[in-house]
Amino acid sequence: MTQKYQRDSTNGKYVESGQAEMAARPISVRLPLDIDEKVRAIPNRTEFLRKAIAKALQEIENPQSA
């Protein structure tokens, strides 16, 4: 899980990571086998899934911009 604050390797102090604070509980879904295989093959799939969900939500909230 991405942390809101990360330790700076040069001075050991915590700095903002630039990432949004994450929810305490993850959401999980089961996928059809063919989709599951493709998603698991994606490097950094967590970030991919976050972006895909955010894009889908934006399209739902703003259907004219889709």
C-alpha positions in Angstrom: 0.0 0.0 0.0 1.3 3.4 -0.9 2.1 5.5 2.2 1.2 9.2 2.5 4.6 9.8 4.0 7.8 8.1 3.0 11.3 8.2 4.5 13.7 10.3 2.6 16.8 8.1 2.0 19.2 11.0 2.1 18.3 12.4 5.5 16.0 9.8 7.1 13.2 12.3 7.6 9.6 11.6 6.5 8.3 13.6 3.6 5.0 13.6 1.7 5.0 11.0 -1.0 2.6 13.0 -3.3 0.2 10.1 -3.1 -3.3 10.3 -1.7 -3.9 8.8 1.6 -5.2 5.2 1.2 -8.3 3.6 2.8 -7.7 1.3 5.7 -9.5 -1.6 4.1 -8.7 -2.9 0.6 -11.4 -3.8 -2.0 -11.0 -7.1 -3.7 -12.8 -8.6 -6.6 -12.7 -12.0 -8.4 -12.2 -11.8 -12.1 -12.9 -14.2 -15.0 -9.8 -16.4 -15.6 -8.8 -14.8 -18.9 -9.0 -11.3 -17.4 -7.2 -12.4 -14.2 -4.3 -13.8 -16.2 -3.9 -10.5 -18.2 -4.1 -8.3 -15.1 -1.6 -10.4 -13.1 0.8 -10.1 -16.0 0.9 -6.3 -15.8 3.9 -4.8 -14.1 2.8 -2.6 -11.2 -0.8 -3.9 -11.5 -1.9 -2.2 -8.3 -1.3 1.2 -9.8 -2.8 0.1 -13.1 -6.0 -1.0 -11.3 -6.2 2.3 -9.3 -6.0 4.3 -12.5 -8.5 2.1 -14.3 -11.0 2.4 -11.4 -10.5 6.2 -11.2 -11.0 6.5 -14.9 -14.2 4.4 -14.8 -15.6 6.5 -11.9 -14.8 9.7 -13.8 -16.7 8.4 -16.8 -19.7 7.5 -14.6 -19.6 10.9 -12.9 -19.0 12.9 -16.2 -20.6 10.9 -19.0 -20.3 13.8 -21.5 -16.5 13.8 -21.2 -16.2 10.1 -22.0 
